Amino acid sequence: DVTGVQTCALPISVSLSWNASSSPNIAGYNVYRAPYATSCGSYSKINRSLNAATAYVDASVADGMNYCYATTAVNSSNEESGYSNIVADVQVP
């Protein structure tokens, strides 16, 4: 579950954190972002490589935009879970 969301001052970024998966053999996590208007749009993966930590900083957000975020866990067999609980309507000041 994505548990922490914080927008930071210039340069603009969104800091995410989540609880580690309790599933065995987790190799890392993928982070997904979608635009938000009245609901979450289509998600796109934003990390280039598997994220080993349970935190991620999204530094490619646009000023004044709103986003949704979700994470997935990936095991050592490269099997990916479904989306975590989604954080919707993250506002970038």
N, C-alpha and C positions, 0 to 999 in steps of 0.2 A: 504494500500500500504506500502510495506517495503520502508522506506525513508532514513534510516541511516545505514551504514555499516562501521565498523572500525575494522581493525585487530590490536591486541595489542601485546606488547612485551611479553617475557617469563613470566609466562607460556603462551603458545600460545592460543589465543581465538579470537572469532569474536563477536563483539557487534552489535546487531541489534536493530532498533527502527522503529516504524511505527505509522501511524495516527490511532486514534480510529475509530471504525466502527460507522456510524451514524444510524445503525439499532437499533430498540428498544430491550430491554431485553438481551443485550449482557452479558454473564456470564464470558467470557474470550476468550483466543486465543490459538491456536495450532501453533507450529513452525515446518516447514518441511525443510529438507536438502536433496540435491541430489549431487552426484559427477558430476563434469563438465570435459569433454574432449573437444569435438568440439560442444557439446550441452549438455543440462541438462539430466542426467540419471533418474533413478527411485527415487521418493521422499520417505523419511521415516520420521515419526514424531520423533522429538528429545526431546520434553519436556515430562517429566513423568506425570505431572498433568497439568490441565488447567492453563494457564498463565494469571493472572489477569491484569498485567501491559502491557503497549505497548512497552516493551523493553525486550530483552533476550540476555544472553551471552552464546554463544556456546563454551564451554571449551573442547570439544572432537574432535577438528580438528587436522589434521596431517600436520606437516611441509612440505611445498612444494606442497601441494594439492590445487586444485581449486574446488569450490562448487557453487551450486545454492541454494537460499533460497526463501521460500514463507510462508505466514501465512494464517490462516483461522480464522474467527470469529465463536464462538459457543454461541448460545442463551440459555436461561434458560430452554428450552425444549430439550436441547442437540442436536439441529439441527445445522449442520456445513455448513458454506458457502463454495463456491469454493475457490481456491487459489487466493491470492492477486496478484498484479503485481509481477512478479518474478524478483529477482535480480540474474543475471547470472554471472558466471566467477569471483567469489570472490576469490582472490589469497591470500593464506597464505604464508607469506615470509619464 
